[in-house]
Amino acid sequence: MKSYIFATDNDRGGVILCDIETLEDAVVYLQQRFTGVIRVEQGRRYWAADEGYAELDPLPVAGNGYSG
C-alpha cells in the first residue's frame, strides 16, 4: 500500500491510501475521481498541474548537537 497526498483548485484534497504503485497512475486515478486536482505527492516525488512531474531535493542534514 502507498499513500498519496493531493490538493484541488478549490482548496480541498487529502490523503489516499491505496494499491496504486506509481505516482503517474495515482495522478490519473485522482483526476478521474476528484474535480480540479492540481497537485499529487508521494514521498519526495510530486506532480503539479503547472510544473509536471518533479522531485524535491532532500533537506541538508543540520548538526544534531552530538559531539560523540
mmCIF file of the N, C-alpha and C atoms, coordinates in Angstrom:
data_MODEL
# 
_entry.id   MODEL 
# 
loop_
_atom_site.group_PDB 
_atom_site.id 
_atom_site.type_symbol 
_atom_site.label_atom_id 
_atom_site.label_alt_id 
_atom_site.label_comp_id 
_atom_site.label_asym_id 
_atom_site.label_entity_id 
_atom_site.label_seq_id 
_atom_site.pdbx_PDB_ins_code 
_atom_site.Cartn_x 
_atom_site.Cartn_y 
_atom_site.Cartn_z 
_atom_site.occupancy 
_atom_site.B_iso_or_equiv 
_atom_site.pdbx_formal_charge 
_atom_site.auth_seq_id 
_atom_site.auth_comp_id 
_atom_site.auth_asym_id 
_atom_site.auth_atom_id 
_atom_site.pdbx_PDB_model_num 
ATOM 1   N N  . MET A 1 1  ? 0.831   -1.178 0.000   1.00 0.00 ? 1  MET A N  1 
ATOM 2   C CA . MET A 1 1  ? 0.000   0.000  0.000   1.00 0.00 ? 1  MET A CA 1 
ATOM 3   C C  . MET A 1 1  ? 0.879   1.247  0.000   1.00 0.00 ? 1  MET A C  1 
ATOM 4   N N  . LYS A 1 2  ? 0.417   2.255  -0.705  1.00 0.00 ? 2  LYS A N  1 
ATOM 5   C CA . LYS A 1 2  ? 1.106   3.543  -0.739  1.00 0.00 ? 2  LYS A CA 1 
ATOM 6   C C  . LYS A 1 2  ? 0.106   4.637  -0.402  1.00 0.00 ? 2  LYS A C  1 
ATOM 7   N N  . SER A 1 3  ? 0.625   5.738  0.089   1.00 0.00 ? 3  SER A N  1 
ATOM 8   C CA . SER A 1 3  ? -0.236  6.879  0.364   1.00 0.00 ? 3  SER A CA 1 
ATOM 9   C C  . SER A 1 3  ? 0.173   8.031  -0.544  1.00 0.00 ? 3  SER A C  1 
ATOM 10  N N  . TYR A 1 4  ? -0.814  8.786  -0.977  1.00 0.00 ? 4  TYR A N  1 
ATOM 11  C CA . TYR A 1 4  ? -0.613  9.940  -1.836  1.00 0.00 ? 4  TYR A CA 1 
ATOM 12  C C  . TYR A 1 4  ? -1.352  11.120 -1.224  1.00 0.00 ? 4  TYR A C  1 
ATOM 13  N N  . ILE A 1 5  ? -0.686  12.254 -1.185  1.00 0.00 ? 5  ILE A N  1 
ATOM 14  C CA . ILE A 1 5  ? -1.303  13.496 -0.735  1.00 0.00 ? 5  ILE A CA 1 
ATOM 15  C C  . ILE A 1 5  ? -1.726  14.253 -1.983  1.00 0.00 ? 5  ILE A C  1 
ATOM 16  N N  . PHE A 1 6  ? -2.946  14.799 -1.975  1.00 0.00 ? 6  PHE A N  1 
ATOM 17  C CA . PHE A 1 6  ? -3.382  15.543 -3.150  1.00 0.00 ? 6  PHE A CA 1 
ATOM 18  C C  . PHE A 1 6  ? -4.102  16.818 -2.744  1.00 0.00 ? 6  PHE A C  1 
ATOM 19  N N  . ALA A 1 7  ? -4.099  17.775 -3.685  1.00 0.00 ? 7  ALA A N  1 
ATOM 20  C CA . ALA A 1 7  ? -4.779  19.050 -3.469  1.00 0.00 ? 7  ALA A CA 1 
ATOM 21  C C  . ALA A 1 7  ? -5.588  19.384 -4.713  1.00 0.00 ? 7  ALA A C  1 
ATOM 22  N N  . THR A 1 8  ? -6.661  20.140 -4.506  1.00 0.00 ? 8  THR A N  1 
ATOM 23  C CA . THR A 1 8  ? -7.513  20.560 -5.620  1.00 0.00 ? 8  THR A CA 1 
ATOM 24  C C  . THR A 1 8  ? -7.531  22.083 -5.713  1.00 0.00 ? 8  THR A C  1 
ATOM 25  N N  . ASP A 1 9  ? -8.058  22.572 -6.822  1.00 0.00 ? 9  ASP A N  1 
ATOM 26  C CA . ASP A 1 9  ? -8.086  24.017 -7.055  1.00 0.00 ? 9  ASP A CA 1 
ATOM 27  C C  . ASP A 1 9  ? -9.098  24.759 -6.190  1.00 0.00 ? 9  ASP A C  1 
ATOM 28  N N  . ASN A 1 10 ? -9.913  24.047 -5.431  1.00 0.00 ? 10 ASN A N  1 
ATOM 29  C CA . ASN A 1 10 ? -10.845 24.702 -4.510  1.00 0.00 ? 10 ASN A CA 1 
ATOM 30  C C  . ASN A 1 10 ? -10.440 24.464 -3.051  1.00 0.00 ? 10 ASN A C  1 
ATOM 31  N N  . ASP A 1 11 ? -9.122  24.296 -2.851  1.00 0.00 ? 11 ASP A N  1 
ATOM 32  C CA . ASP A 1 11 ? -8.535  24.138 -1.515  1.00 0.00 ? 11 ASP A CA 1 
ATOM 33  C C  . ASP A 1 11 ? -9.036  22.921 -0.753  1.00 0.00 ? 11 ASP A C  1 
ATOM 34  N N  . ARG A 1 12 ? -9.353  21.892 -1.484  1.00 0.00 ? 12 ARG A N  1 
ATOM 35  C CA . ARG A 1 12 ? -9.706  20.616 -0.864  1.00 0.00 ? 12 ARG A CA 1 
ATOM 36  C C  . ARG A 1 12 ? -8.616  19.618 -1.213  1.00 0.00 ? 12 ARG A C  1 
ATOM 37  N N  . GLY A 1 13 ? -8.743  18.454 -0.731  1.00 0.00 ? 13 GLY A N  1 
ATOM 38  C CA . GLY A 1 13 ? -7.763  17.410 -1.007  1.00 0.00 ? 13 GLY A CA 1 
ATOM 39  C C  . GLY A 1 13 ? -7.690  16.491 0.183   1.00 0.00 ? 13 GLY A C  1 
ATOM 40  N N  . GLY A 1 14 ? -6.588  15.787 0.288   1.00 0.00 ? 14 GLY A N  1 
ATOM 41  C CA . GLY A 1 14 ? -6.443  14.882 1.402   1.00 0.00 ? 14 GLY A CA 1 
ATOM 42  C C  . GLY A 1 14 ? -5.370  13.860 1.131   1.00 0.00 ? 14 GLY A C  1 
ATOM 43  N N  . VAL A 1 15 ? -5.491  12.742 1.805   1.00 0.00 ? 15 VAL A N  1 
ATOM 44  C CA . VAL A 1 15 ? -4.549  11.635 1.674   1.00 0.00 ? 15 VAL A CA 1 
ATOM 45  C C  . VAL A 1 15 ? -5.345  10.415 1.253   1.00 0.00 ? 15 VAL A C  1 
ATOM 46  N N  . ILE A 1 16 ? -4.811  9.681  0.300   1.00 0.00 ? 16 ILE A N  1 
ATOM 47  C CA . ILE A 1 16 ? -5.461  8.450  -0.121  1.00 0.00 ? 16 ILE A CA 1 
ATOM 48  C C  . ILE A 1 16 ? -4.471  7.305  0.056   1.00 0.00 ? 16 ILE A C  1 
ATOM 49  N N  . LEU A 1 17 ? -4.901  6.240  0.679   1.00 0.00 ? 17 LEU A N  1 
ATOM 50  C CA . LEU A 1 17 ? -4.117  5.032  0.874   1.00 0.00 ? 17 LEU A CA 1 
ATOM 51  C C  . LEU A 1 17 ? -4.679  3.985  -0.069  1.00 0.00 ? 17 LEU A C  1 
ATOM 52  N N  . CYS A 1 18 ? -3.838  3.461  -0.967  1.00 0.00 ? 18 CYS A N  1 
ATOM 53  C CA . CYS A 1 18 ? -4.357  2.558  -1.993  1.00 0.00 ? 18 CYS A CA 1 
ATOM 54  C C  . CYS A 1 18 ? -3.272  1.621  -2.509  1.00 0.00 ? 18 CYS A C  1 
ATOM 55  N N  . ASP A 1 19 ? -3.651  0.748  -3.416  1.00 0.00 ? 19 ASP A N  1 
ATOM 56  C CA . ASP A 1 19 ? -2.730  -0.211 -4.027  1.00 0.00 ? 19 ASP A CA 1 
ATOM 57  C C  . ASP A 1 19 ? -2.137  0.306  -5.327  1.00 0.00 ? 19 ASP A C  1 
ATOM 58  N N  . ILE A 1 20 ? -2.268  1.570  -5.630  1.00 0.00 ? 20 ILE A N  1 
ATOM 59  C CA . ILE A 1 20 ? -1.688  2.149  -6.844  1.00 0.00 ? 20 ILE A CA 1 
ATOM 60  C C  . ILE A 1 20 ? -0.190  2.273  -6.623  1.00 0.00 ? 20 ILE A C  1 
ATOM 61  N N  . GLU A 1 21 ? 0.597   1.718  -7.528  1.00 0.00 ? 21 GLU A N  1 
ATOM 62  C CA . GLU A 1 21 ? 2.040   1.622  -7.319  1.00 0.00 ? 21 GLU A CA 1 
ATOM 63  C C  . GLU A 1 21 ? 2.842   2.820  -7.810  1.00 0.00 ? 21 GLU A C  1 
ATOM 64  N N  . THR A 1 22 ? 2.354   3.569  -8.799  1.00 0.00 ? 22 THR A N  1 
ATOM 65  C CA . THR A 1 22 ? 3.163   4.657  -9.345  1.00 0.00 ? 22 THR A CA 1 
ATOM 66  C C  . THR A 1 22 ? 2.458   6.000  -9.176  1.00 0.00 ? 22 THR A C  1 
ATOM 67  N N  . LEU A 1 23 ? 3.264   7.032  -9.065  1.00 0.00 ? 23 LEU A N  1 
ATOM 68  C CA . LEU A 1 23 ? 2.722   8.383  -8.963  1.00 0.00 ? 23 LEU A CA 1 
ATOM 69  C C  . LEU A 1 23 ? 1.919   8.723  -10.210 1.00 0.00 ? 23 LEU A C  1 
ATOM 70  N N  . GLU A 1 24 ? 2.421   8.323  -11.361 1.00 0.00 ? 24 GLU A N  1 
ATOM 71  C CA . GLU A 1 24 ? 1.728   8.609  -12.618 1.00 0.00 ? 24 GLU A CA 1 
ATOM 72  C C  . GLU A 1 24 ? 0.327   8.011  -12.638 1.00 0.00 ? 24 GLU A C  1 
ATOM 73  N N  . ASP A 1 25 ? 0.198   6.769  -12.198 1.00 0.00 ? 25 ASP A N  1 
ATOM 74  C CA . ASP A 1 25 ? -1.124  6.132  -12.137 1.00 0.00 ? 25 ASP A CA 1 
ATOM 75  C C  . ASP A 1 25 ? -2.016  6.789  -11.092 1.00 0.00 ? 25 ASP A C  1 
ATOM 76  N N  . ALA A 1 26 ? -1.418  7.224  -9.985  1.00 0.00 ? 26 ALA A N  1 
ATOM 77  C CA . ALA A 1 26 ? -2.195  7.890  -8.941  1.00 0.00 ? 26 ALA A CA 1 
ATOM 78  C C  . ALA A 1 26 ? -2.751  9.222  -9.442  1.00 0.00 ? 26 ALA A C  1 
ATOM 79  N N  . VAL A 1 27 ? -1.962  9.958  -10.225 1.00 0.00 ? 27 VAL A N  1 
ATOM 80  C CA . VAL A 1 27 ? -2.434  11.231 -10.780 1.00 0.00 ? 27 VAL A CA 1 
ATOM 81  C C  . VAL A 1 27 ? -3.655  10.986 -11.664 1.00 0.00 ? 27 VAL A C  1 
ATOM 82  N N  . VAL A 1 28 ? -3.569  10.014 -12.552 1.00 0.00 ? 28 VAL A N  1 
ATOM 83  C CA . VAL A 1 28 ? -4.694  9.707  -13.443 1.00 0.00 ? 28 VAL A CA 1 
ATOM 84  C C  . VAL A 1 28 ? -5.926  9.319  -12.631 1.00 0.00 ? 28 VAL A C  1 
ATOM 85  N N  . TYR A 1 29 ? -5.753  8.445  -11.649 1.00 0.00 ? 29 TYR A N  1 
ATOM 86  C CA . TYR A 1 29 ? -6.871  7.994  -10.828 1.00 0.00 ? 29 TYR A CA 1 
ATOM 87  C C  . TYR A 1 29 ? -7.517  9.157  -10.071 1.00 0.00 ? 29 TYR A C  1 
ATOM 88  N N  . LEU A 1 30 ? -6.689  9.981  -9.426  1.00 0.00 ? 30 LEU A N  1 
ATOM 89  C CA . LEU A 1 30 ? -7.228  11.087 -8.635  1.00 0.00 ? 30 LEU A CA 1 
ATOM 90  C C  . LEU A 1 30 ? -7.919  12.129 -9.511  1.00 0.00 ? 30 LEU A C  1 
ATOM 91  N N  . GLN A 1 31 ? -7.391  12.378 -10.706 1.00 0.00 ? 31 GLN A N  1 
ATOM 92  C CA . GLN A 1 31 ? -8.047  13.315 -11.621 1.00 0.00 ? 31 GLN A CA 1 
ATOM 93  C C  . GLN A 1 31 ? -9.408  12.791 -12.084 1.00 0.00 ? 31 GLN A C  1 
ATOM 94  N N  . GLN A 1 32 ? -9.531  11.479 -12.204 1.00 0.00 ? 32 GLN A N  1 
ATOM 95  C CA . GLN A 1 32 ? -10.819 10.895 -12.589 1.00 0.00 ? 32 GLN A CA 1 
ATOM 96  C C  . GLN A 1 32 ? -11.804 10.915 -11.431 1.00 0.00 ? 32 GLN A C  1 
ATOM 97  N N  . ARG A 1 33 ? -11.298 10.753 -10.227 1.00 0.00 ? 33 ARG A N  1 
ATOM 98  C CA . ARG A 1 33 ? -12.179 10.645 -9.060  1.00 0.00 ? 33 ARG A CA 1 
ATOM 99  C C  . ARG A 1 33 ? -12.593 11.996 -8.480  1.00 0.00 ? 33 ARG A C  1 
ATOM 100 N N  . PHE A 1 34 ? -11.708 12.993 -8.545  1.00 0.00 ? 34 PHE A N  1 
ATOM 101 C CA . PHE A 1 34 ? -11.976 14.297 -7.951  1.00 0.00 ? 34 PHE A CA 1 
ATOM 102 C C  . PHE A 1 34 ? -11.809 15.393 -8.991  1.00 0.00 ? 34 PHE A C  1 
ATOM 103 N N  . THR A 1 35 ? -12.644 16.406 -8.916  1.00 0.00 ? 35 THR A N  1 
ATOM 104 C CA . THR A 1 35 ? -12.579 17.547 -9.832  1.00 0.00 ? 35 THR A CA 1 
ATOM 105 C C  . THR A 1 35 ? -11.487 18.514 -9.398  1.00 0.00 ? 35 THR A C  1 
ATOM 106 N N  . GLY A 1 36 ? -10.694 18.992 -10.352 1.00 0.00 ? 36 GLY A N  1 
ATOM 107 C CA . GLY A 1 36 ? -9.743  20.065 -10.095 1.00 0.00 ? 36 GLY A CA 1 
ATOM 108 C C  . GLY A 1 36 ? -8.467  19.676 -9.375  1.00 0.00 ? 36 GLY A C  1 
ATOM 109 N N  . VAL A 1 37 ? -8.007  18.436 -9.520  1.00 0.00 ? 37 VAL A N  1 
ATOM 110 C CA . VAL A 1 37 ? -6.761  18.033 -8.870  1.00 0.00 ? 37 VAL A CA 1 
ATOM 111 C C  . VAL A 1 37 ? -5.602  18.822 -9.486  1.00 0.00 ? 37 VAL A C  1 
ATOM 112 N N  . ILE A 1 38 ? -4.821  19.503 -8.638  1.00 0.00 ? 38 ILE A N  1 
ATOM 113 C CA . ILE A 1 38 ? -3.717  20.324 -9.138  1.00 0.00 ? 38 ILE A CA 1 
ATOM 114 C C  . ILE A 1 38 ? -2.349  19.866 -8.616  1.00 0.00 ? 38 ILE A C  1 
ATOM 115 N N  . ARG A 1 39 ? -2.335  18.982 -7.614  1.00 0.00 ? 39 ARG A N  1 
ATOM 116 C CA . ARG A 1 39 ? -1.058  18.501 -7.085  1.00 0.00 ? 39 ARG A CA 1 
ATOM 117 C C  . ARG A 1 39 ? -1.254  17.143 -6.427  1.00 0.00 ? 39 ARG A C  1 
ATOM 118 N N  . VAL A 1 40 ? -0.278  16.246 -6.664  1.00 0.00 ? 40 VAL A N  1 
ATOM 119 C CA . VAL A 1 40 ? -0.265  14.933 -6.029  1.00 0.00 ? 40 VAL A CA 1 
ATOM 120 C C  . VAL A 1 40 ? 1.179   14.684 -5.589  1.00 0.00 ? 40 VAL A C  1 
ATOM 121 N N  . GLU A 1 41 ? 1.356   14.222 -4.350  1.00 0.00 ? 41 GLU A N  1 
ATOM 122 C CA . GLU A 1 41 ? 2.691   13.974 -3.808  1.00 0.00 ? 41 GLU A CA 1 
ATOM 123 C C  . GLU A 1 41 ? 2.794   12.554 -3.278  1.00 0.00 ? 41 GLU A C  1 
ATOM 124 N N  . GLN A 1 42 ? 3.982   11.986 -3.432  1.00 0.00 ? 42 GLN A N  1 
ATOM 125 C CA . GLN A 1 42 ? 4.289   10.690 -2.823  1.00 0.00 ? 42 GLN A CA 1 
ATOM 126 C C  . GLN A 1 42 ? 5.776   10.704 -2.498  1.00 0.00 ? 42 GLN A C  1 
ATOM 127 N N  . GLY A 1 43 ? 6.082   10.793 -1.217  1.00 0.00 ? 43 GLY A N  1 
ATOM 128 C CA . GLY A 1 43 ? 7.480   10.934 -0.819  1.00 0.00 ? 43 GLY A CA 1 
ATOM 129 C C  . GLY A 1 43 ? 8.026   12.267 -1.318  1.00 0.00 ? 43 GLY A C  1 
ATOM 130 N N  . ARG A 1 44 ? 9.207   12.230 -1.946  1.00 0.00 ? 44 ARG A N  1 
ATOM 131 C CA . ARG A 1 44 ? 9.784   13.461 -2.494  1.00 0.00 ? 44 ARG A CA 1 
ATOM 132 C C  . ARG A 1 44 ? 9.312   13.730 -3.917  1.00 0.00 ? 44 ARG A C  1 
ATOM 133 N N  . ARG A 1 45 ? 8.662   12.765 -4.544  1.00 0.00 ? 45 ARG A N  1 
ATOM 134 C CA . ARG A 1 45 ? 8.177   12.959 -5.912  1.00 0.00 ? 45 ARG A CA 1 
ATOM 135 C C  . ARG A 1 45 ? 6.802   13.604 -5.889  1.00 0.00 ? 45 ARG A C  1 
ATOM 136 N N  . TYR A 1 46 ? 6.547   14.445 -6.893  1.00 0.00 ? 46 TYR A N  1 
ATOM 137 C CA . TYR A 1 46 ? 5.235   15.074 -6.984  1.00 0.00 ? 46 TYR A CA 1 
ATOM 138 C C  . TYR A 1 46 ? 4.904   15.392 -8.431  1.00 0.00 ? 46 TYR A C  1 
ATOM 139 N N  . TRP A 1 47 ? 3.631   15.647 -8.641  1.00 0.00 ? 47 TRP A N  1 
ATOM 140 C CA . TRP A 1 47 ? 3.122   16.166 -9.912  1.00 0.00 ? 47 TRP A CA 1 
ATOM 141 C C  . TRP A 1 47 ? 2.329   17.418 -9.574  1.00 0.00 ? 47 TRP A C  1 
ATOM 142 N N  . ALA A 1 48 ? 2.551   18.483 -10.338 1.00 0.00 ? 48 ALA A N  1 
ATOM 143 C CA . ALA A 1 48 ? 1.774   19.713 -10.178 1.00 0.00 ? 48 ALA A CA 1 
ATOM 144 C C  . ALA A 1 48 ? 1.284   20.128 -11.562 1.00 0.00 ? 48 ALA A C  1 
ATOM 145 N N  . ALA A 1 49 ? 0.055   20.620 -11.626 1.00 0.00 ? 49 ALA A N  1 
ATOM 146 C CA . ALA A 1 49 ? -0.549  20.983 -12.903 1.00 0.00 ? 49 ALA A CA 1 
ATOM 147 C C  . ALA A 1 49 ? 0.297   21.986 -13.676 1.00 0.00 ? 49 ALA A C  1 
ATOM 148 N N  . ASP A 1 50 ? 0.944   22.914 -12.983 1.00 0.00 ? 50 ASP A N  1 
ATOM 149 C CA . ASP A 1 50 ? 1.728   23.940 -13.665 1.00 0.00 ? 50 ASP A CA 1 
ATOM 150 C C  . ASP A 1 50 ? 3.202   23.581 -13.853 1.00 0.00 ? 50 ASP A C  1 
ATOM 151 N N  . GLU A 1 51 ? 3.657   22.465 -13.269 1.00 0.00 ? 51 GLU A N  1 
ATOM 152 C CA . GLU A 1 51 ? 5.064   22.074 -13.353 1.00 0.00 ? 51 GLU A CA 1 
ATOM 153 C C  . GLU A 1 51 ? 5.288   20.714 -13.992 1.00 0.00 ? 51 GLU A C  1 
ATOM 154 N N  . GLY A 1 52 ? 4.304   19.838 -13.928 1.00 0.00 ? 52 GLY A N  1 
ATOM 155 C CA . GLY A 1 52 ? 4.510   18.458 -14.359 1.00 0.00 ? 52 GLY A CA 1 
ATOM 156 C C  . GLY A 1 52 ? 5.122   17.650 -13.225 1.00 0.00 ? 52 GLY A C  1 
ATOM 157 N N  . TYR A 1 53 ? 5.871   16.599 -13.589 1.00 0.00 ? 53 TYR A N  1 
ATOM 158 C CA . TYR A 1 53 ? 6.477   15.721 -12.592 1.00 0.00 ? 53 TYR A CA 1 
ATOM 159 C C  . TYR A 1 53 ? 7.837   16.263 -12.184 1.00 0.00 ? 53 TYR A C  1 
ATOM 160 N N  . ALA A 1 54 ? 8.151   16.161 -10.897 1.00 0.00 ? 54 ALA A N  1 
ATOM 161 C CA . ALA A 1 54 ? 9.434   16.622 -10.386 1.00 0.00 ? 54 ALA A CA 1 
ATOM 162 C C  . ALA A 1 54 ? 9.719   15.908 -9.068  1.00 0.00 ? 54 ALA A C  1 
ATOM 163 N N  . GLU A 1 55 ? 10.888  16.191 -8.535  1.00 0.00 ? 55 GLU A N  1 
ATOM 164 C CA . GLU A 1 55 ? 11.288  15.614 -7.253  1.00 0.00 ? 55 GLU A CA 1 
ATOM 165 C C  . GLU A 1 55 ? 11.899  16.708 -6.401  1.00 0.00 ? 55 GLU A C  1 
ATOM 166 N N  . LEU A 1 56 ? 11.538  16.718 -5.135  1.00 0.00 ? 56 LEU A N  1 
ATOM 167 C CA . LEU A 1 56 ? 12.094  17.688 -4.200  1.00 0.00 ? 56 LEU A CA 1 
ATOM 168 C C  . LEU A 1 56 ? 13.493  17.259 -3.792  1.00 0.00 ? 56 LEU A C  1 
ATOM 169 N N  . ASP A 1 57 ? 14.387  18.214 -3.642  1.00 0.00 ? 57 ASP A N  1 
ATOM 170 C CA . ASP A 1 57 ? 15.724  17.925 -3.139  1.00 0.00 ? 57 ASP A CA 1 
ATOM 171 C C  . ASP A 1 57 ? 15.632  17.635 -1.654  1.00 0.00 ? 57 ASP A C  1 
ATOM 172 N N  . PRO A 1 58 ? 16.427  16.686 -1.163  1.00 0.00 ? 58 PRO A N  1 
ATOM 173 C CA . PRO A 1 58 ? 16.415  16.442 0.276   1.00 0.00 ? 58 PRO A CA 1 
ATOM 174 C C  . PRO A 1 58 ? 16.978  17.650 1.021   1.00 0.00 ? 58 PRO A C  1 
ATOM 175 N N  . LEU A 1 59 ? 16.472  17.881 2.209   1.00 0.00 ? 59 LEU A N  1 
ATOM 176 C CA . LEU A 1 59 ? 16.982  18.969 3.041   1.00 0.00 ? 59 LEU A CA 1 
ATOM 177 C C  . LEU A 1 59 ? 18.380  18.611 3.534   1.00 0.00 ? 59 LEU A C  1 
ATOM 178 N N  . PRO A 1 60 ? 19.255  19.602 3.640   1.00 0.00 ? 60 PRO A N  1 
ATOM 179 C CA . PRO A 1 60 ? 20.589  19.301 4.176   1.00 0.00 ? 60 PRO A CA 1 
ATOM 180 C C  . PRO A 1 60 ? 20.483  18.866 5.636   1.00 0.00 ? 60 PRO A C  1 
ATOM 181 N N  . VAL A 1 61 ? 21.359  17.979 6.026   1.00 0.00 ? 61 VAL A N  1 
ATOM 182 C CA . VAL A 1 61 ? 21.366  17.492 7.403   1.00 0.00 ? 61 VAL A CA 1 
ATOM 183 C C  . VAL A 1 61 ? 22.084  18.523 8.267   1.00 0.00 ? 61 VAL A C  1 
ATOM 184 N N  . ALA A 1 62 ? 21.385  19.029 9.240   1.00 0.00 ? 62 ALA A N  1 
ATOM 185 C CA . ALA A 1 62 ? 21.967  20.001 10.178  1.00 0.00 ? 62 ALA A CA 1 
ATOM 186 C C  . ALA A 1 62 ? 22.658  19.223 11.289  1.00 0.00 ? 62 ALA A C  1 
ATOM 187 N N  . GLY A 1 63 ? 23.558  19.888 11.960  1.00 0.00 ? 63 GLY A N  1 
ATOM 188 C CA . GLY A 1 63 ? 24.217  19.267 13.100  1.00 0.00 ? 63 GLY A CA 1 
ATOM 189 C C  . GLY A 1 63 ? 23.197  18.839 14.133  1.00 0.00 ? 63 GLY A C  1 
ATOM 190 N N  . ASN A 1 64 ? 23.368  17.657 14.687  1.00 0.00 ? 64 ASN A N  1 
ATOM 191 C CA . ASN A 1 64 ? 22.395  17.175 15.666  1.00 0.00 ? 64 ASN A CA 1 
ATOM 192 C C  . ASN A 1 64 ? 22.821  17.449 17.099  1.00 0.00 ? 64 ASN A C  1 
ATOM 193 N N  . GLY A 1 65 ? 23.931  18.180 17.281  1.00 0.00 ? 65 GLY A N  1 
ATOM 194 C CA . GLY A 1 65 ? 24.355  18.508 18.634  1.00 0.00 ? 65 GLY A CA 1 
ATOM 195 C C  . GLY A 1 65 ? 25.143  17.403 19.300  1.00 0.00 ? 65 GLY A C  1 
ATOM 196 N N  . TYR A 1 66 ? 25.280  16.271 18.645  1.00 0.00 ? 66 TYR A N  1 
ATOM 197 C CA . TYR A 1 66 ? 26.020  15.156 19.223  1.00 0.00 ? 66 TYR A CA 1 
ATOM 198 C C  . TYR A 1 66 ? 27.513  15.368 19.003  1.00 0.00 ? 66 TYR A C  1 
ATOM 199 N N  . SER A 1 67 ? 28.304  15.317 20.057  1.00 0.00 ? 67 SER A N  1 
ATOM 200 C CA . SER A 1 67 ? 29.728  15.538 19.918  1.00 0.00 ? 67 SER A CA 1 
ATOM 201 C C  . SER A 1 67 ? 30.533  14.259 20.125  1.00 0.00 ? 67 SER A C  1 
ATOM 202 N N  . GLY A 1 68 ? 29.840  13.157 20.310  1.00 0.00 ? 68 GLY A N  1 
ATOM 203 C CA . GLY A 1 68 ? 30.461  11.860 20.359  1.00 0.00 ? 68 GLY A CA 1 
ATOM 204 C C  . GLY A 1 68 ? 31.249  11.589 21.541  1.00 0.00 ? 68 GLY A C  1 
# 
